[in-house]
C-alpha cells in the first residue's frame, strides 16, 4: 500500500502546484491524511468478502456447539447493527470536525513560524502561544 500512498501523495502535490495558492494547513492535511485513506482501501477491500465468510463460519461453529441457542447471538448482531451505525456516523462527524480544526491550527502555526523573527522582535510569544492553545 506504500506505492499507492506515495503515488497519491505525488499526485496531490503536483495538483496543488498547478492550483497555486493552497492554504498550507489544508495542503499538509491533503498530503498526509488523504493518501493514507486511499492506501488503506486496498487493505480493507478484502474485508468485503472476508467478514461475511467469518460470520458464516463462526455461526456454523456456534450452531454445532450450542444448537438453537446460537440464534440468540444472531439476534444480538441484528439488534446492535443500527446502534453501531449511529455510533460510526457520530465518529465520522467528529473526525471531520477534528480535521478542520487541525487545518486551522496548522495554518496558524505555519504563519507564526514563518514570521518568527517578527514575533521575537516584538516579544509576542505569549500572545501567539495563547492563540495556538485556543486552537488546540
PyMOL commands that set and color helices and strands:
alter all, ss='L'
color gray80, all
select helices_A, chain A and resi 2-19+24-44+47-114+116-121+125-135
alter helices_A, ss='H'
color red, helices_A
deselect
rebuild
show_as cartoon
